[in-house]
């Protein structure tokens, strides 16, 4: 598998994760992100196509992109 991950994308994901963690109401913050960004509707549709299981959707996408999902998870730690 391709282990070359985009460091800039990893940093952006970490930034979003930190914003959600710091929010007084993380669920509300996440919902607002999805409502305010039309591109995120694609994420919702992809999750729905994976039976609503976010973890399975992530692993499916990693497989499609020929990326080891554990490498991504390790970089997000």
Buried (B, 14 or more C-beta within 10 A) or exposed (E): EEEEBEEEEEEEBEEEEEEBEEBEEEEEBBEEBEEEEEEEEEBEEBBEEBEEEEEEBBBBBBEEEEBBBEBBEEBEE
